[in-house]
């Protein structure tokens, strides 16, 4: 899984849901290697000076799937994880 873009649909000073748009690769015996685009929500909270994972948030994020870096992704609110020209 390689995160490409993100959204912050709700965030406070000490808690956030980060939704990641990822290139996702699976390998199965019958179909071999398959690459697709998938959306993964991650909930985190600030504790003891660091972000900590919370249980995976519920909800249907499938309507946000788009090819990373496209106009469709931008229209669905995705932002590049590392903008062009930024140090990696």
PDB file of N, CA, C and O in Angstrom, chain B, residues numbered from 101:
ATOM      1  N   UNK B 101       0.852  -1.166   0.000  1.00  0.00           N
ATOM      2  CA  UNK B 101       0.000   0.000   0.000  1.00  0.00           C
ATOM      3  C   UNK B 101       0.900   1.232   0.000  1.00  0.00           C
ATOM      4  O   UNK B 101       1.816   1.341   0.815  1.00  0.00           O
ATOM      5  N   UNK B 102       0.635   2.148  -0.912  1.00  0.00           N
ATOM      6  CA  UNK B 102       1.402   3.374  -1.002  1.00  0.00           C
ATOM      7  C   UNK B 102       0.457   4.572  -0.959  1.00  0.00           C
ATOM      8  O   UNK B 102      -0.249   4.826  -1.935  1.00  0.00           O
ATOM      9  N   UNK B 103       0.426   5.313   0.149  1.00  0.00           N
ATOM     10  CA  UNK B 103      -0.428   6.501   0.207  1.00  0.00           C
ATOM     11  C   UNK B 103       0.010   7.549  -0.818  1.00  0.00           C
ATOM     12  O   UNK B 103       1.203   7.813  -0.973  1.00  0.00           O
ATOM     13  N   UNK B 104      -0.966   8.145  -1.520  1.00  0.00           N
ATOM     14  CA  UNK B 104      -0.681   9.156  -2.533  1.00  0.00           C
ATOM     15  C   UNK B 104      -1.267  10.520  -2.166  1.00  0.00           C
ATOM     16  O   UNK B 104      -0.622  11.553  -2.349  1.00  0.00           O
ATOM     17  N   UNK B 105      -2.500  10.512  -1.645  1.00  0.00           N
ATOM     18  CA  UNK B 105      -3.196  11.754  -1.339  1.00  0.00           C
ATOM     19  C   UNK B 105      -3.963  11.581  -0.028  1.00  0.00           C
ATOM     20  O   UNK B 105      -4.116  10.466   0.470  1.00  0.00           O
ATOM     21  N   UNK B 106      -4.444  12.705   0.526  1.00  0.00           N
ATOM     22  CA  UNK B 106      -5.129  12.643   1.813  1.00  0.00           C
ATOM     23  C   UNK B 106      -6.272  13.643   1.888  1.00  0.00           C
ATOM     24  O   UNK B 106      -6.373  14.575   1.090  1.00  0.00           O
ATOM     25  N   UNK B 107      -7.136  13.412   2.883  1.00  0.00           N
ATOM     26  CA  UNK B 107      -8.179  14.352   3.276  1.00  0.00           C
ATOM     27  C   UNK B 107      -8.246  14.355   4.795  1.00  0.00           C
ATOM     28  O   UNK B 107      -7.957  13.350   5.443  1.00  0.00           O
ATOM     29  N   UNK B 108      -8.629  15.489   5.350  1.00  0.00           N
ATOM     30  CA  UNK B 108      -8.886  15.617   6.790  1.00  0.00           C
ATOM     31  C   UNK B 108     -10.341  16.049   6.965  1.00  0.00           C
ATOM     32  O   UNK B 108     -10.616  17.233   7.155  1.00  0.00           O
ATOM     33  N   UNK B 109     -11.278  15.091   6.902  1.00  0.00           N
ATOM     34  CA  UNK B 109     -12.686  15.477   6.961  1.00  0.00           C
ATOM     35  C   UNK B 109     -13.110  16.058   8.302  1.00  0.00           C
ATOM     36  O   UNK B 109     -14.046  16.855   8.364  1.00  0.00           O
ATOM     37  N   UNK B 110     -12.433  15.668   9.371  1.00  0.00           N
ATOM     38  CA  UNK B 110     -12.717  16.290  10.660  1.00  0.00           C
ATOM     39  C   UNK B 110     -11.468  16.213  11.519  1.00  0.00           C
ATOM     40  O   UNK B 110     -10.834  15.165  11.645  1.00  0.00           O
ATOM     41  N   UNK B 111     -11.134  17.350  12.102  1.00  0.00           N
ATOM     42  CA  UNK B 111      -9.931  17.414  12.925  1.00  0.00           C
ATOM     43  C   UNK B 111     -10.104  18.472  14.006  1.00  0.00           C
ATOM     44  O   UNK B 111     -10.711  19.520  13.787  1.00  0.00           O
ATOM     45  N   UNK B 112      -9.562  18.175  15.160  1.00  0.00           N
ATOM     46  CA  UNK B 112      -9.490  19.132  16.260  1.00  0.00           C
ATOM     47  C   UNK B 112      -8.028  19.197  16.678  1.00  0.00           C
ATOM     48  O   UNK B 112      -7.176  18.559  16.058  1.00  0.00           O
ATOM     49  N   UNK B 113      -7.735  19.950  17.707  1.00  0.00           N
ATOM     50  CA  UNK B 113      -6.350  20.076  18.165  1.00  0.00           C
ATOM     51  C   UNK B 113      -5.774  18.747  18.655  1.00  0.00           C
ATOM     52  O   UNK B 113      -4.559  18.550  18.609  1.00  0.00           O
ATOM     53  N   UNK B 114      -6.630  17.832  19.124  1.00  0.00           N
ATOM     54  CA  UNK B 114      -6.081  16.590  19.674  1.00  0.00           C
ATOM     55  C   UNK B 114      -6.698  15.323  19.082  1.00  0.00           C
ATOM     56  O   UNK B 114      -6.464  14.233  19.604  1.00  0.00           O
ATOM     57  N   UNK B 115      -7.481  15.439  18.003  1.00  0.00           N
ATOM     58  CA  UNK B 115      -8.052  14.253  17.385  1.00  0.00           C
ATOM     59  C   UNK B 115      -8.341  14.540  15.919  1.00  0.00           C
ATOM     60  O   UNK B 115      -8.734  15.649  15.559  1.00  0.00           O
ATOM     61  N   UNK B 116      -8.143  13.528  15.076  1.00  0.00           N
ATOM     62  CA  UNK B 116      -8.385  13.710  13.644  1.00  0.00           C
ATOM     63  C   UNK B 116      -8.728  12.386  12.986  1.00  0.00           C
ATOM     64  O   UNK B 116      -8.335  11.316  13.451  1.00  0.00           O
ATOM     65  N   UNK B 117      -9.471  12.487  11.891  1.00  0.00           N
ATOM     66  CA  UNK B 117      -9.636  11.370  10.977  1.00  0.00           C
ATOM     67  C   UNK B 117      -8.892  11.750   9.714  1.00  0.00           C
ATOM     68  O   UNK B 117      -9.187  12.769   9.090  1.00  0.00           O
ATOM     69  N   UNK B 118      -7.933  10.933   9.343  1.00  0.00           N
ATOM     70  CA  UNK B 118      -7.156  11.128   8.124  1.00  0.00           C
ATOM     71  C   UNK B 118      -7.622  10.055   7.149  1.00  0.00           C
ATOM     72  O   UNK B 118      -7.623   8.870   7.482  1.00  0.00           O
ATOM     73  N   UNK B 119      -8.015  10.464   5.954  1.00  0.00           N
ATOM     74  CA  UNK B 119      -8.427   9.506   4.938  1.00  0.00           C
ATOM     75  C   UNK B 119      -7.340   9.496   3.874  1.00  0.00           C
ATOM     76  O   UNK B 119      -6.985  10.539   3.326  1.00  0.00           O
ATOM     77  N   UNK B 120      -6.816   8.310   3.587  1.00  0.00           N
ATOM     78  CA  UNK B 120      -5.713   8.166   2.645  1.00  0.00           C
ATOM     79  C   UNK B 120      -6.184   7.517   1.351  1.00  0.00           C
ATOM     80  O   UNK B 120      -6.903   6.518   1.372  1.00  0.00           O
ATOM     81  N   UNK B 121      -5.776   8.088   0.233  1.00  0.00           N
ATOM     82  CA  UNK B 121      -6.010   7.521  -1.090  1.00  0.00           C
ATOM     83  C   UNK B 121      -4.721   6.806  -1.467  1.00  0.00           C
ATOM     84  O   UNK B 121      -3.667   7.434  -1.566  1.00  0.00           O
ATOM     85  N   UNK B 122      -4.800   5.499  -1.676  1.00  0.00           N
ATOM     86  CA  UNK B 122      -3.586   4.683  -1.816  1.00  0.00           C
ATOM     87  C   UNK B 122      -3.597   3.838  -3.084  1.00  0.00           C
ATOM     88  O   UNK B 122      -4.649   3.412  -3.561  1.00  0.00           O
ATOM     89  N   UNK B 123      -2.410   3.610  -3.611  1.00  0.00           N
ATOM     90  CA  UNK B 123      -2.212   2.551  -4.584  1.00  0.00           C
ATOM     91  C   UNK B 123      -2.104   1.282  -3.749  1.00  0.00           C
ATOM     92  O   UNK B 123      -1.308   1.219  -2.811  1.00  0.00           O
ATOM     93  N   UNK B 124      -2.899   0.276  -4.084  1.00  0.00           N
ATOM     94  CA  UNK B 124      -3.015  -0.924  -3.271  1.00  0.00           C
ATOM     95  C   UNK B 124      -2.733  -2.136  -4.141  1.00  0.00           C
ATOM     96  O   UNK B 124      -3.382  -2.314  -5.172  1.00  0.00           O
ATOM     97  N   UNK B 125      -1.773  -2.980  -3.748  1.00  0.00           N
ATOM     98  CA  UNK B 125      -1.399  -4.162  -4.515  1.00  0.00           C
ATOM     99  C   UNK B 125      -1.707  -5.413  -3.706  1.00  0.00           C
ATOM    100  O   UNK B 125      -1.338  -5.515  -2.536  1.00  0.00           O
ATOM    101  N   UNK B 126      -2.382  -6.357  -4.336  1.00  0.00           N
ATOM    102  CA  UNK B 126      -2.654  -7.642  -3.700  1.00  0.00           C
ATOM    103  C   UNK B 126      -2.140  -8.754  -4.602  1.00  0.00           C
ATOM    104  O   UNK B 126      -2.050  -8.596  -5.820  1.00  0.00           O
ATOM    105  N   UNK B 127      -1.808  -9.872  -3.990  1.00  0.00           N
ATOM    106  CA  UNK B 127      -1.365 -11.050  -4.729  1.00  0.00           C
ATOM    107  C   UNK B 127      -2.245 -12.215  -4.294  1.00  0.00           C
ATOM    108  O   UNK B 127      -2.333 -12.528  -3.107  1.00  0.00           O
ATOM    109  N   UNK B 128      -2.892 -12.852  -5.260  1.00  0.00           N
ATOM    110  CA  UNK B 128      -3.736 -14.007  -4.968  1.00  0.00           C
ATOM    111  C   UNK B 128      -3.327 -15.170  -5.865  1.00  0.00           C
ATOM    112  O   UNK B 128      -2.868 -14.953  -6.986  1.00  0.00           O
ATOM    113  N   UNK B 129      -3.487 -16.393  -5.388  1.00  0.00           N
ATOM    114  CA  UNK B 129      -3.075 -17.543  -6.197  1.00  0.00           C
ATOM    115  C   UNK B 129      -3.794 -17.619  -7.555  1.00  0.00           C
ATOM    116  O   UNK B 129      -3.173 -17.962  -8.561  1.00  0.00           O
ATOM    117  N   UNK B 130      -5.084 -17.306  -7.586  1.00  0.00           N
ATOM    118  CA  UNK B 130      -5.836 -17.449  -8.823  1.00  0.00           C
ATOM    119  C   UNK B 130      -5.692 -16.306  -9.799  1.00  0.00           C
ATOM    120  O   UNK B 130      -5.804 -16.510 -11.008  1.00  0.00           O
ATOM    121  N   UNK B 131      -5.441 -15.093  -9.298  1.00  0.00           N
ATOM    122  CA  UNK B 131      -5.418 -13.920 -10.176  1.00  0.00           C
ATOM    123  C   UNK B 131      -4.057 -13.263 -10.286  1.00  0.00           C
ATOM    124  O   UNK B 131      -3.886 -12.354 -11.099  1.00  0.00           O
ATOM    125  N   UNK B 132      -3.097 -13.682  -9.508  1.00  0.00           N
ATOM    126  CA  UNK B 132      -1.775 -13.077  -9.557  1.00  0.00           C
ATOM    127  C   UNK B 132      -1.750 -11.728  -8.864  1.00  0.00           C
ATOM    128  O   UNK B 132      -2.446 -11.514  -7.871  1.00  0.00           O
ATOM    129  N   UNK B 133      -0.947 -10.823  -9.394  1.00  0.00           N
ATOM    130  CA  UNK B 133      -0.788  -9.494  -8.796  1.00  0.00           C
ATOM    131  C   UNK B 133      -1.806  -8.529  -9.380  1.00  0.00           C
ATOM    132  O   UNK B 133      -1.907  -8.375 -10.597  1.00  0.00           O
ATOM    133  N   UNK B 134      -2.568  -7.874  -8.490  1.00  0.00           N
ATOM    134  CA  UNK B 134      -3.563  -6.893  -8.899  1.00  0.00           C
ATOM    135  C   UNK B 134      -3.258  -5.573  -8.215  1.00  0.00           C
ATOM    136  O   UNK B 134      -3.015  -5.538  -7.008  1.00  0.00           O
ATOM    137  N   UNK B 135      -3.269  -4.486  -8.976  1.00  0.00           N
ATOM    138  CA  UNK B 135      -3.060  -3.162  -8.414  1.00  0.00           C
ATOM    139  C   UNK B 135      -4.339  -2.349  -8.611  1.00  0.00           C
ATOM    140  O   UNK B 135      -4.923  -2.335  -9.695  1.00  0.00           O
ATOM    141  N   UNK B 136      -4.753  -1.685  -7.561  1.00  0.00           N
ATOM    142  CA  UNK B 136      -5.956  -0.865  -7.630  1.00  0.00           C
ATOM    143  C   UNK B 136      -5.770   0.362  -6.747  1.00  0.00           C
ATOM    144  O   UNK B 136      -4.728   0.537  -6.115  1.00  0.00           O
ATOM    145  N   UNK B 137      -6.779   1.194  -6.715  1.00  0.00           N
ATOM    146  CA  UNK B 137      -6.785   2.370  -5.855  1.00  0.00           C
ATOM    147  C   UNK B 137      -7.788   2.112  -4.747  1.00  0.00           C
ATOM    148  O   UNK B 137      -8.891   1.630  -5.002  1.00  0.00           O
ATOM    149  N   UNK B 138      -7.409   2.431  -3.511  1.00  0.00           N
ATOM    150  CA  UNK B 138      -8.285   2.183  -2.374  1.00  0.00           C
ATOM    151  C   UNK B 138      -8.228   3.361  -1.410  1.00  0.00           C
ATOM    152  O   UNK B 138      -7.269   4.133  -1.410  1.00  0.00           O
ATOM    153  N   UNK B 139      -9.268   3.489  -0.588  1.00  0.00           N
ATOM    154  CA  UNK B 139      -9.375   4.553   0.404  1.00  0.00           C
ATOM    155  C   UNK B 139      -9.341   3.925   1.792  1.00  0.00           C
ATOM    156  O   UNK B 139     -10.057   2.960   2.063  1.00  0.00           O
ATOM    157  N   UNK B 140      -8.498   4.482   2.674  1.00  0.00           N
ATOM    158  CA  UNK B 140      -8.353   3.959   4.025  1.00  0.00           C
ATOM    159  C   UNK B 140      -8.497   5.093   5.039  1.00  0.00           C
ATOM    160  O   UNK B 140      -7.683   6.017   5.041  1.00  0.00           O
ATOM    161  N   UNK B 141      -9.518   5.041   5.901  1.00  0.00           N
ATOM    162  CA  UNK B 141      -9.636   6.039   6.968  1.00  0.00           C
ATOM    163  C   UNK B 141      -8.806   5.612   8.177  1.00  0.00           C
ATOM    164  O   UNK B 141      -8.748   4.431   8.518  1.00  0.00           O
ATOM    165  N   UNK B 142      -8.168   6.588   8.817  1.00  0.00           N
ATOM    166  CA  UNK B 142      -7.374   6.341  10.017  1.00  0.00           C
ATOM    167  C   UNK B 142      -7.744   7.408  11.044  1.00  0.00           C
ATOM    168  O   UNK B 142      -7.660   8.604  10.764  1.00  0.00           O
ATOM    169  N   UNK B 143      -8.150   6.973  12.224  1.00  0.00           N
ATOM    170  CA  UNK B 143      -8.458   7.905  13.305  1.00  0.00           C
ATOM    171  C   UNK B 143      -7.260   7.956  14.257  1.00  0.00           C
ATOM    172  O   UNK B 143      -6.685   6.924  14.602  1.00  0.00           O
ATOM    173  N   UNK B 144      -6.897   9.165  14.675  1.00  0.00           N
ATOM    174  CA  UNK B 144      -5.760   9.340  15.582  1.00  0.00           C
ATOM    175  C   UNK B 144      -6.104  10.370  16.657  1.00  0.00           C
ATOM    176  O   UNK B 144      -6.980  11.216  16.474  1.00  0.00           O
ATOM    177  N   UNK B 145      -5.395  10.279  17.779  1.00  0.00           N
ATOM    178  CA  UNK B 145      -5.541  11.292  18.825  1.00  0.00           C
ATOM    179  C   UNK B 145      -4.164  11.601  19.398  1.00  0.00           C
ATOM    180  O   UNK B 145      -3.257  10.770  19.357  1.00  0.00           O
ATOM    181  N   UNK B 146      -4.024  12.818  19.935  1.00  0.00           N
ATOM    182  CA  UNK B 146      -2.763  13.297  20.489  1.00  0.00           C
ATOM    183  C   UNK B 146      -2.705  12.898  21.953  1.00  0.00           C
ATOM    184  O   UNK B 146      -3.594  13.249  22.729  1.00  0.00           O
ATOM    185  N   UNK B 147      -1.658  12.160  22.340  1.00  0.00           N
ATOM    186  CA  UNK B 147      -1.489  11.743  23.731  1.00  0.00           C
ATOM    187  C   UNK B 147      -0.011  11.554  24.020  1.00  0.00           C
ATOM    188  O   UNK B 147       0.717  10.959  23.226  1.00  0.00           O
ATOM    189  N   UNK B 148       0.419  12.058  25.145  1.00  0.00           N
ATOM    190  CA  UNK B 148       1.813  11.896  25.580  1.00  0.00           C
ATOM    191  C   UNK B 148       2.817  12.373  24.533  1.00  0.00           C
ATOM    192  O   UNK B 148       3.866  11.757  24.342  1.00  0.00           O
ATOM    193  N   UNK B 149       2.485  13.484  23.851  1.00  0.00           N
ATOM    194  CA  UNK B 149       3.417  14.089  22.909  1.00  0.00           C
ATOM    195  C   UNK B 149       3.517  13.410  21.560  1.00  0.00           C
ATOM    196  O   UNK B 149       4.489  13.628  20.836  1.00  0.00           O
ATOM    197  N   UNK B 150       2.520  12.576  21.196  1.00  0.00           N
ATOM    198  CA  UNK B 150       2.583  11.882  19.915  1.00  0.00           C
ATOM    199  C   UNK B 150       1.167  11.532  19.453  1.00  0.00           C
ATOM    200  O   UNK B 150       0.246  11.440  20.265  1.00  0.00           O
ATOM    201  N   UNK B 151       1.005  11.340  18.147  1.00  0.00           N
ATOM    202  CA  UNK B 151      -0.270  10.889  17.610  1.00  0.00           C
ATOM    203  C   UNK B 151      -0.384   9.390  17.809  1.00  0.00           C
ATOM    204  O   UNK B 151       0.558   8.651  17.523  1.00  0.00           O
ATOM    205  N   UNK B 152      -1.532   8.934  18.299  1.00  0.00           N
ATOM    206  CA  UNK B 152      -1.804   7.513  18.565  1.00  0.00           C
ATOM    207  C   UNK B 152      -3.028   7.080  17.759  1.00  0.00           C
ATOM    208  O   UNK B 152      -3.991   7.833  17.615  1.00  0.00           O
ATOM    209  N   UNK B 153      -2.971   5.861  17.241  1.00  0.00           N
ATOM    210  CA  UNK B 153      -4.080   5.333  16.456  1.00  0.00           C
ATOM    211  C   UNK B 153      -5.267   4.993  17.347  1.00  0.00           C
ATOM    212  O   UNK B 153      -5.103   4.516  18.470  1.00  0.00           O
ATOM    213  N   UNK B 154      -6.456   5.244  16.828  1.00  0.00           N
ATOM    214  CA  UNK B 154      -7.722   4.870  17.452  1.00  0.00           C
ATOM    215  C   UNK B 154      -8.338   3.754  16.610  1.00  0.00           C
ATOM    216  O   UNK B 154      -7.833   3.461  15.526  1.00  0.00           O
ATOM    217  N   UNK B 155      -9.411   3.127  17.080  1.00  0.00           N
ATOM    218  CA  UNK B 155     -10.088   2.132  16.235  1.00  0.00           C
ATOM    219  C   UNK B 155     -10.490   2.750  14.888  1.00  0.00           C
ATOM    220  O   UNK B 155     -10.811   3.935  14.804  1.00  0.00           O
ATOM    221  N   UNK B 156     -10.464   1.933  13.858  1.00  0.00           N
ATOM    222  CA  UNK B 156     -10.798   2.395  12.516  1.00  0.00           C
ATOM    223  C   UNK B 156     -12.210   2.977  12.496  1.00  0.00           C
ATOM    224  O   UNK B 156     -13.156   2.329  12.945  1.00  0.00           O
ATOM    225  N   UNK B 157     -12.352   4.190  11.978  1.00  0.00           N
ATOM    226  CA  UNK B 157     -13.683   4.808  11.949  1.00  0.00           C
ATOM    227  C   UNK B 157     -14.603   4.095  10.966  1.00  0.00           C
ATOM    228  O   UNK B 157     -14.157   3.573   9.945  1.00  0.00           O
ATOM    229  N   UNK B 158     -15.882   4.084  11.288  1.00  0.00           N
ATOM    230  CA  UNK B 158     -16.868   3.504  10.385  1.00  0.00           C
ATOM    231  C   UNK B 158     -17.216   4.484   9.284  1.00  0.00           C
ATOM    232  O   UNK B 158     -16.722   5.611   9.255  1.00  0.00           O
ATOM    233  N   UNK B 159     -18.052   4.053   8.400  1.00  0.00           N
ATOM    234  CA  UNK B 159     -18.484   4.928   7.315  1.00  0.00           C
ATOM    235  C   UNK B 159     -18.116   4.346   5.967  1.00  0.00           C
ATOM    236  O   UNK B 159     -17.256   3.472   5.864  1.00  0.00           O
ATOM    237  N   UNK B 160     -18.770   4.836   4.950  1.00  0.00           N
ATOM    238  CA  UNK B 160     -18.532   4.394   3.585  1.00  0.00           C
ATOM    239  C   UNK B 160     -17.745   5.471   2.852  1.00  0.00           C
ATOM    240  O   UNK B 160     -18.266   6.553   2.583  1.00  0.00           O
ATOM    241  N   UNK B 161     -16.519   5.182   2.536  1.00  0.00           N
ATOM    242  CA  UNK B 161     -15.637   6.131   1.849  1.00  0.00           C
ATOM    243  C   UNK B 161     -15.454   5.764   0.374  1.00  0.00           C
ATOM    244  O   UNK B 161     -14.660   6.397  -0.321  1.00  0.00           O
ATOM    245  N   UNK B 162     -16.169   4.761  -0.107  1.00  0.00           N
ATOM    246  CA  UNK B 162     -15.969   4.286  -1.475  1.00  0.00           C
ATOM    247  C   UNK B 162     -16.264   5.353  -2.529  1.00  0.00           C
ATOM    248  O   UNK B 162     -15.701   5.303  -3.622  1.00  0.00           O
ATOM    249  N   UNK B 163     -17.133   6.313  -2.223  1.00  0.00           N
ATOM    250  CA  UNK B 163     -17.438   7.381  -3.167  1.00  0.00           C
ATOM    251  C   UNK B 163     -16.288   8.353  -3.383  1.00  0.00           C
ATOM    252  O   UNK B 163     -16.349   9.203  -4.272  1.00  0.00           O
ATOM    253  N   UNK B 164     -15.241   8.231  -2.574  1.00  0.00           N
ATOM    254  CA  UNK B 164     -14.082   9.117  -2.700  1.00  0.00           C
ATOM    255  C   UNK B 164     -12.986   8.535  -3.601  1.00  0.00           C
ATOM    256  O   UNK B 164     -12.025   9.232  -3.925  1.00  0.00           O
ATOM    257  N   UNK B 165     -13.118   7.277  -4.004  1.00  0.00           N
ATOM    258  CA  UNK B 165     -12.074   6.644  -4.816  1.00  0.00           C
ATOM    259  C   UNK B 165     -11.922   7.396  -6.137  1.00  0.00           C
ATOM    260  O   UNK B 165     -12.906   7.691  -6.816  1.00  0.00           O
ATOM    261  N   UNK B 166     -10.678   7.697  -6.486  1.00  0.00           N
ATOM    262  CA  UNK B 166     -10.338   8.361  -7.746  1.00  0.00           C
ATOM    263  C   UNK B 166      -8.875   8.055  -8.039  1.00  0.00           C
ATOM    264  O   UNK B 166      -8.113   7.717  -7.134  1.00  0.00           O
ATOM    265  N   UNK B 167      -8.495   8.171  -9.279  1.00  0.00           N
ATOM    266  CA  UNK B 167      -7.090   7.983  -9.638  1.00  0.00           C
ATOM    267  C   UNK B 167      -6.283   9.145  -9.070  1.00  0.00           C
ATOM    268  O   UNK B 167      -6.575  10.300  -9.382  1.00  0.00           O
ATOM    269  N   UNK B 168      -5.262   8.865  -8.232  1.00  0.00           N
ATOM    270  CA  UNK B 168      -4.471   9.955  -7.647  1.00  0.00           C
ATOM    271  C   UNK B 168      -3.884  10.884  -8.707  1.00  0.00           C
ATOM    272  O   UNK B 168      -3.471  10.450  -9.782  1.00  0.00           O
ATOM    273  N   UNK B 169      -3.860  12.171  -8.375  1.00  0.00           N
ATOM    274  CA  UNK B 169      -3.236  13.160  -9.249  1.00  0.00           C
ATOM    275  C   UNK B 169      -4.095  13.621 -10.414  1.00  0.00           C
ATOM    276  O   UNK B 169      -3.609  14.329 -11.296  1.00  0.00           O
ATOM    277  N   UNK B 170      -5.363  13.232 -10.432  1.00  0.00           N
ATOM    278  CA  UNK B 170      -6.233  13.616 -11.544  1.00  0.00           C
ATOM    279  C   UNK B 170      -7.181  14.736 -11.133  1.00  0.00           C
ATOM    280  O   UNK B 170      -7.320  15.049  -9.950  1.00  0.00           O
ATOM    281  N   UNK B 171      -7.825  15.328 -12.123  1.00  0.00           N
ATOM    282  CA  UNK B 171      -8.830  16.355 -11.857  1.00  0.00           C
ATOM    283  C   UNK B 171      -9.993  15.767 -11.056  1.00  0.00           C
ATOM    284  O   UNK B 171     -10.578  16.448 -10.215  1.00  0.00           O
ATOM    285  N   UNK B 172     -10.323  14.507 -11.318  1.00  0.00           N
ATOM    286  CA  UNK B 172     -11.390  13.853 -10.562  1.00  0.00           C
ATOM    287  C   UNK B 172     -11.019  13.754  -9.080  1.00  0.00           C
ATOM    288  O   UNK B 172     -11.858  14.002  -8.214  1.00  0.00           O
ATOM    289  N   UNK B 173      -9.774  13.395  -8.787  1.00  0.00           N
ATOM    290  CA  UNK B 173      -9.329  13.319  -7.389  1.00  0.00           C
ATOM    291  C   UNK B 173      -9.418  14.702  -6.738  1.00  0.00           C
ATOM    292  O   UNK B 173      -9.896  14.827  -5.610  1.00  0.00           O
ATOM    293  N   UNK B 174      -8.969  15.720  -7.432  1.00  0.00           N
ATOM    294  CA  UNK B 174      -9.028  17.082  -6.890  1.00  0.00           C
ATOM    295  C   UNK B 174     -10.478  17.508  -6.640  1.00  0.00           C
ATOM    296  O   UNK B 174     -10.770  18.158  -5.637  1.00  0.00           O
ATOM    297  N   UNK B 175     -11.384  17.143  -7.551  1.00  0.00           N
ATOM    298  CA  UNK B 175     -12.788  17.528  -7.386  1.00  0.00           C
ATOM    299  C   UNK B 175     -13.439  16.809  -6.209  1.00  0.00           C
ATOM    300  O   UNK B 175     -14.454  17.272  -5.687  1.00  0.00           O
ATOM    301  N   UNK B 176     -12.869  15.686  -5.787  1.00  0.00           N
ATOM    302  CA  UNK B 176     -13.386  14.951  -4.632  1.00  0.00           C
ATOM    303  C   UNK B 176     -12.695  15.349  -3.330  1.00  0.00           C
ATOM    304  O   UNK B 176     -12.926  14.747  -2.282  1.00  0.00           O
ATOM    305  N   UNK B 177     -11.841  16.378  -3.415  1.00  0.00           N
ATOM    306  CA  UNK B 177     -11.234  16.930  -2.214  1.00  0.00           C
ATOM    307  C   UNK B 177      -9.873  16.378  -1.827  1.00  0.00           C
ATOM    308  O   UNK B 177      -9.372  16.691  -0.748  1.00  0.00           O
ATOM    309  N   UNK B 178      -9.266  15.570  -2.676  1.00  0.00           N
ATOM    310  CA  UNK B 178      -7.962  14.991  -2.352  1.00  0.00           C
ATOM    311  C   UNK B 178      -6.854  16.025  -2.495  1.00  0.00           C
ATOM    312  O   UNK B 178      -6.888  16.882  -3.378  1.00  0.00           O
ATOM    313  N   UNK B 179      -5.879  15.925  -1.612  1.00  0.00           N
ATOM    314  CA  UNK B 179      -4.694  16.782  -1.647  1.00  0.00           C
ATOM    315  C   UNK B 179      -3.465  15.883  -1.689  1.00  0.00           C
ATOM    316  O   UNK B 179      -3.415  14.850  -1.022  1.00  0.00           O
ATOM    317  N   UNK B 180      -2.480  16.286  -2.476  1.00  0.00           N
ATOM    318  CA  UNK B 180      -1.255  15.495  -2.582  1.00  0.00           C
ATOM    319  C   UNK B 180      -0.581  15.374  -1.229  1.00  0.00           C
ATOM    320  O   UNK B 180      -0.460  16.354  -0.494  1.00  0.00           O
ATOM    321  N   UNK B 181      -0.145  14.174  -0.906  1.00  0.00           N
ATOM    322  CA  UNK B 181       0.548  13.932   0.348  1.00  0.00           C
ATOM    323  C   UNK B 181       1.853  14.721   0.392  1.00  0.00           C
ATOM    324  O   UNK B 181       2.183  15.329   1.410  1.00  0.00           O
ATOM    325  N   UNK B 182       2.588  14.707  -0.711  1.00  0.00           N
ATOM    326  CA  UNK B 182       3.803  15.504  -0.839  1.00  0.00           C
ATOM    327  C   UNK B 182       3.658  16.340  -2.093  1.00  0.00           C
ATOM    328  O   UNK B 182       3.800  15.821  -3.200  1.00  0.00           O
ATOM    329  N   UNK B 183       3.376  17.635  -1.940  1.00  0.00           N
ATOM    330  CA  UNK B 183       3.197  18.499  -3.119  1.00  0.00           C
ATOM    331  C   UNK B 183       4.450  18.526  -3.999  1.00  0.00           C
ATOM    332  O   UNK B 183       5.565  18.389  -3.494  1.00  0.00           O
ATOM    333  N   UNK B 184       4.271  18.702  -5.316  1.00  0.00           N
ATOM    334  CA  UNK B 184       5.427  18.777  -6.218  1.00  0.00           C
ATOM    335  C   UNK B 184       6.398  19.857  -5.754  1.00  0.00           C
ATOM    336  O   UNK B 184       5.986  20.937  -5.331  1.00  0.00           O
ATOM    337  N   UNK B 185       7.676  19.559  -5.838  1.00  0.00           N
ATOM    338  CA  UNK B 185       8.712  20.512  -5.456  1.00  0.00           C
ATOM    339  C   UNK B 185       9.050  20.514  -3.971  1.00  0.00           C
ATOM    340  O   UNK B 185       9.988  21.191  -3.551  1.00  0.00           O
ATOM    341  N   UNK B 186       8.293  19.763  -3.169  1.00  0.00           N
ATOM    342  CA  UNK B 186       8.584  19.680  -1.729  1.00  0.00           C
ATOM    343  C   UNK B 186       9.708  18.679  -1.490  1.00  0.00           C
ATOM    344  O   UNK B 186       9.809  17.680  -2.203  1.00  0.00           O
ATOM    345  N   UNK B 187      10.551  18.935  -0.497  1.00  0.00           N
ATOM    346  CA  UNK B 187      11.576  17.932  -0.180  1.00  0.00           C
ATOM    347  C   UNK B 187      10.912  16.667   0.321  1.00  0.00           C
ATOM    348  O   UNK B 187       9.958  16.728   1.098  1.00  0.00           O
ATOM    349  N   UNK B 188      11.400  15.538  -0.110  1.00  0.00           N
ATOM    350  CA  UNK B 188      10.786  14.270   0.305  1.00  0.00           C
ATOM    351  C   UNK B 188      11.453  13.662   1.509  1.00  0.00           C
ATOM    352  O   UNK B 188      11.044  12.596   1.969  1.00  0.00           O
TER     353      UNK B 188
END
